[in-house]
């Protein structure tokens, strides 16, 4: 799959649409294409708006040819280029880390909006580090917060540490299995988690590029225990959450009723469910 020397961006765009049409919607292909041009040809969207008939050099075509081939196999673009933008920050990602989603940006925004009225330092615990996008973003925008983040994967912790350095923030990363902890090391003002919440039965409806490439450890739970991580985190929070502390979760909309019942059963006074931008019940704010 190689392109001739006289290929313009317009022709290349059509080629991307032709090859990727069975994997992505047209709007997604356009987004992928523009990111590829920005990454491998140093061309911005503004450049392309000015002149969509630009001819690419042979090295640029070779890079874009190779990327298109990898994309055609279903490999996510973020893993191909090795980075993603989240909360206007850049994060490196690899096969050991989940690709951060726009919904998770909304979760971070919710937290930051909730604490805009306070300038005091708070103690934050993120559970399920991944690439580090949640704890690093919180620390970046709230410099005086003390942020700790836990993940069971050593490889994920390694990547998160690199991302912290890249974004010039200090986060305390701990490699630990939350499911075997009996207590938290101290009381936290804020606990946040985007834990695995997709049940095995949902796999049949998921895109192959997610199933084949993203870490299942960060995505899936057994059908019989859909709230496995929420239950454990809430149990730890009984003694590990400060008096006026708050827990924020990203959640599976299928189990809102069960989550509400669980928080009540464990003695929490409130479980507010919040919709994401697409109208799905995606977040929970739990208070003591």
C-alpha positions as CSV (number, residue, x, y, z in Angstrom):
1,X,0.0,0.0,0.0
2,X,2.2,2.8,-1.3
3,X,1.4,6.2,-2.6
4,X,2.8,7.9,-5.7
5,X,5.0,11.0,-5.4
6,X,2.3,13.4,-6.7
7,X,-0.3,12.7,-4.1
8,X,-2.0,15.7,-2.7
9,X,-3.5,15.9,0.7
10,X,-7.0,15.8,-0.8
11,X,-6.2,12.5,-2.6
12,X,-4.6,11.1,0.5
13,X,-7.7,12.0,2.5
14,X,-9.8,10.0,0.1
15,X,-7.5,7.1,0.4
16,X,-7.7,7.1,4.2
17,X,-11.5,7.2,4.0
18,X,-11.5,4.3,1.5
19,X,-9.3,2.0,3.6
20,X,-10.8,2.9,7.0
21,X,-14.5,3.2,6.2
22,X,-15.3,-0.2,7.6
23,X,-13.6,0.6,10.9
24,X,-14.6,4.2,11.6
25,X,-17.2,6.8,11.0
26,X,-16.3,9.5,8.4
27,X,-15.9,12.1,11.1
28,X,-13.5,9.9,13.0
29,X,-11.5,9.2,9.9
30,X,-11.2,13.0,9.3
31,X,-10.0,13.5,12.9
32,X,-7.5,10.6,12.6
33,X,-6.2,12.0,9.2
34,X,-5.7,15.5,10.6
35,X,-3.8,14.2,13.6
36,X,-1.6,12.1,11.3
37,X,-0.8,15.0,9.1
38,X,0.0,17.2,12.2
39,X,2.3,14.4,13.6
40,X,4.1,13.2,10.5
41,X,3.9,16.2,8.1
42,X,3.9,19.1,10.6
43,X,0.7,20.5,9.0
44,X,-1.9,22.1,11.1
45,X,-5.7,22.3,10.4
46,X,-5.1,26.0,9.6
47,X,-2.6,25.0,6.9
48,X,-5.0,22.6,5.4
49,X,-7.9,25.1,5.4
50,X,-5.6,27.5,3.5
51,X,-4.5,24.9,0.9
52,X,-5.9,21.3,0.8
53,X,-4.0,20.7,-2.5
54,X,-0.5,20.6,-0.8
55,X,1.8,17.9,-2.1
56,X,3.6,15.7,0.4
57,X,7.2,14.7,0.3
58,X,8.3,11.1,-0.2
59,X,9.4,10.6,3.4
60,X,6.0,12.1,4.6
61,X,4.1,9.7,2.3
62,X,6.1,6.7,3.6
63,X,5.2,7.6,7.2
64,X,1.6,8.1,6.4
65,X,1.5,4.9,4.3
66,X,2.8,2.9,7.3
67,X,0.4,4.6,9.7
68,X,-2.5,3.8,7.4
69,X,-1.5,0.2,7.2
70,X,-1.4,-0.1,11.0
71,X,-4.7,1.7,11.3
72,X,-6.2,-0.8,8.8
73,X,-5.4,-3.6,11.2
74,X,-7.4,-1.9,13.9
75,X,-4.5,-0.6,16.0
76,X,-5.6,2.6,17.8
77,X,-4.0,5.8,16.5
78,X,-2.9,6.8,20.0
79,X,-0.8,3.6,20.3
80,X,0.7,4.2,16.9
81,X,1.9,7.7,17.6
82,X,2.4,6.9,21.3
83,X,0.7,10.0,22.8
84,X,-2.7,11.6,23.5
85,X,-4.0,15.0,24.5
86,X,-6.0,15.1,27.8
87,X,-7.1,18.3,29.6
88,X,-4.8,20.2,27.2
89,X,-1.8,18.2,28.4
90,X,0.2,15.6,26.5
91,X,0.5,12.0,27.8
92,X,2.5,9.1,26.4
93,X,0.5,5.9,26.1
94,X,1.3,2.3,25.3
95,X,-0.3,-1.1,25.3
96,X,-0.1,-1.2,29.1
97,X,-2.2,1.9,29.6
98,X,-5.8,2.5,28.7
99,X,-6.3,5.3,26.1
100,X,-7.9,8.2,28.0
101,X,-11.5,9.0,27.0
102,X,-13.3,12.4,26.6
103,X,-15.7,11.2,29.4
104,X,-12.8,11.0,31.8
105,X,-11.8,14.6,30.9
106,X,-15.4,15.5,32.0
107,X,-14.8,13.7,35.3
108,X,-11.6,15.7,35.9
109,X,-13.5,18.9,35.0
110,X,-16.3,18.0,37.5
111,X,-13.8,17.7,40.3
112,X,-12.0,20.9,39.4
113,X,-15.2,22.8,39.2
114,X,-16.3,21.5,42.6
115,X,-13.2,22.8,44.3
116,X,-12.9,26.2,42.6
117,X,-14.1,27.9,45.7
118,X,-11.3,26.6,47.9
119,X,-7.6,27.5,47.8
120,X,-6.6,25.2,50.6
121,X,-4.5,22.1,50.1
122,X,-6.4,18.8,50.0
123,X,-5.3,15.2,50.0
124,X,-6.3,13.3,46.9
125,X,-6.2,9.6,46.1
126,X,-6.7,8.3,42.6
127,X,-7.3,4.6,42.2
128,X,-6.4,3.0,38.9
129,X,-3.5,5.2,37.6
130,X,-3.3,4.0,33.9
131,X,-1.3,6.7,32.0
132,X,-1.7,9.0,35.0
133,X,-4.1,11.3,33.2
134,X,-6.4,11.9,36.2
135,X,-3.9,12.4,39.0
136,X,-1.4,14.4,36.8
137,X,-4.2,16.7,35.5
138,X,-5.5,17.3,39.0
139,X,-2.1,18.2,40.3
140,X,-1.2,20.3,37.2
141,X,-4.3,22.5,37.7
142,X,-4.3,22.5,41.5
143,X,-0.6,22.8,42.4
144,X,-1.2,22.8,46.2
145,X,-3.0,19.5,46.2
146,X,-1.3,16.4,47.6
147,X,-2.0,13.7,45.1
148,X,-1.4,9.9,45.4
149,X,-2.3,7.4,42.8
150,X,-2.5,3.6,42.9
151,X,-2.4,0.9,40.2
152,X,-1.8,-2.8,40.2
153,X,0.3,-2.7,37.0
154,X,4.0,-1.9,37.3
155,X,4.2,-1.0,33.6
156,X,1.3,1.5,34.0
157,X,3.0,3.1,37.0
158,X,6.3,3.4,35.0
159,X,4.4,5.2,32.2
160,X,2.5,7.4,34.6
161,X,5.8,8.5,36.3
162,X,7.2,9.5,33.0
163,X,4.1,11.5,32.2
164,X,4.4,13.3,35.5
165,X,7.9,14.3,34.7
166,X,6.8,15.3,31.2
167,X,4.1,17.6,32.7
168,X,6.3,18.9,35.5
169,X,4.2,17.7,38.4
170,X,4.8,15.6,41.5
171,X,2.5,12.7,42.2
172,X,3.1,9.9,44.6
173,X,2.6,6.7,42.6
174,X,2.2,3.4,44.4
175,X,2.1,-0.1,42.7
176,X,-0.5,-1.9,44.8
177,X,-3.6,-4.1,44.3
178,X,-6.5,-2.2,45.7
179,X,-8.5,-5.4,46.1
180,X,-6.2,-6.8,48.7
181,X,-5.8,-3.7,50.8
182,X,-7.4,-3.7,54.3
183,X,-7.1,0.0,55.0
184,X,-5.8,3.1,53.3
185,X,-2.6,4.7,54.5
186,X,-4.4,7.9,55.7
187,X,-7.6,9.8,55.4
188,X,-8.2,11.5,52.0
189,X,-10.3,14.6,51.3
190,X,-11.0,13.4,47.8
191,X,-11.0,9.9,46.3
192,X,-11.4,9.5,42.5
193,X,-11.5,6.3,40.4
194,X,-12.3,5.2,36.9
195,X,-12.1,1.5,37.6
196,X,-12.7,-1.4,35.3
197,X,-16.5,-1.4,34.9
198,X,-17.4,-3.1,31.6
199,X,-18.9,-6.6,32.0
200,X,-17.9,-9.5,29.9
201,X,-21.3,-9.6,28.2
202,X,-20.7,-6.1,26.7
203,X,-17.6,-7.3,24.7
204,X,-19.8,-8.3,21.8
205,X,-20.9,-4.7,21.2
206,X,-17.4,-3.2,21.5
207,X,-15.1,-2.2,18.6
208,X,-12.3,-4.7,17.7
209,X,-9.6,-2.0,18.1
210,X,-10.5,-1.8,21.8
211,X,-10.8,-5.5,22.4
212,X,-7.6,-6.4,20.5
213,X,-5.3,-3.7,21.7
214,X,-6.3,-2.0,25.0
215,X,-5.5,-3.7,28.3
216,X,-8.4,-5.9,29.5
217,X,-7.2,-5.6,33.1
218,X,-8.2,-1.9,32.9
219,X,-11.5,-2.5,31.2
220,X,-13.4,-5.6,32.2
221,X,-15.0,-7.2,35.3
222,X,-16.8,-10.5,35.6
223,X,-20.6,-10.5,34.9
224,X,-21.2,-11.7,38.4
225,X,-19.4,-8.8,40.1
226,X,-20.0,-5.6,38.1
227,X,-19.4,-3.4,41.1
228,X,-16.3,-5.3,42.4
229,X,-14.0,-2.2,42.5
230,X,-16.7,0.2,43.6
231,X,-17.6,-2.0,46.6
232,X,-13.9,-2.3,47.6
233,X,-13.2,1.4,47.3
234,X,-16.3,2.4,49.2
235,X,-15.4,-0.1,52.0
236,X,-11.9,1.4,52.2
237,X,-13.5,4.9,52.2
238,X,-15.6,4.2,55.3
239,X,-12.5,4.8,57.4
240,X,-10.2,6.3,54.7
241,X,-12.3,9.3,53.7
242,X,-12.1,12.6,55.6
243,X,-15.1,13.9,57.4
244,X,-16.3,16.2,54.6
245,X,-14.6,14.1,51.9
246,X,-16.1,13.2,48.5
247,X,-15.7,10.2,46.2
248,X,-15.9,10.6,42.4
249,X,-16.5,7.6,40.2
250,X,-16.7,7.1,36.4
251,X,-19.5,4.5,36.2
252,X,-21.3,2.0,33.9
253,X,-24.8,3.4,33.2
254,X,-26.1,-0.2,33.4
255,X,-25.6,-0.4,37.2
256,X,-26.7,2.9,38.5
257,X,-29.5,1.4,40.7
258,X,-27.1,-1.2,42.1
259,X,-24.5,1.5,42.9
260,X,-27.1,3.6,44.7
261,X,-28.2,0.6,46.7
262,X,-24.5,-0.2,47.6
263,X,-23.6,3.3,48.8
264,X,-26.8,3.4,51.0
265,X,-26.0,-0.1,52.4
266,X,-22.5,1.0,53.4
267,X,-23.8,4.1,55.1
268,X,-23.0,6.9,52.7
269,X,-25.6,9.7,52.8
270,X,-25.6,10.6,49.1
271,X,-24.8,9.2,45.7
272,X,-25.5,11.8,43.0
273,X,-25.5,10.5,39.5
274,X,-24.3,12.9,36.8
275,X,-24.8,12.6,33.0
276,X,-21.9,13.0,30.6
277,X,-22.1,15.3,27.5
278,X,-23.9,12.6,25.5
279,X,-26.6,12.3,28.2
280,X,-25.5,9.0,29.6
281,X,-25.4,8.4,33.4
282,X,-21.6,8.4,33.6
283,X,-20.4,9.8,36.9
284,X,-21.2,9.4,40.6
285,X,-20.4,11.8,43.4
286,X,-20.6,10.1,46.8
287,X,-20.6,11.8,50.1
288,X,-20.5,10.5,53.7
